[in-house]
Amino acid sequence: MINASRTSREGRSEHRKYMIDVLVDMLDNNMITEKQLVDEFVTALSAGYETTARSISWALIQMAHNGNI
């Protein structure tokens, strides 16, 4: 995944980076370790998933309790 990010970002403008690009840049500049990169990415991925799941659950509960929606 890290090598794929390095390859895919070639030619991409500096002002448009994905999160993985920023983390790989930090790894390349010895600002973080590979373990830290993986931990950061997994944390962001799981946080996004959990937030979406909770939002959908809340919306479904509201719809179930309020038949006029």
C-alpha positions, 0 to 999 in steps of 0.5 A: 500500500505504501509503495502504491501510494508513492507510485500513484502520487507522481504527477499529482499536484502538491495542493491535492494530497490524500491522507495516505500521501501525507503519511507516506511523506512523513514516513519518507522524512523519518517523522513517523515509523511504518507502525505509526503510519499504519496506526494512524491510517487504521484509526482514521478509517475506523473512526470514519466507519463508526461515525457513518454507522452511528449516523445511519443508526440514529436516522433509522431509529428516528424514522422508526419512532416518527412515522410522519417522517 
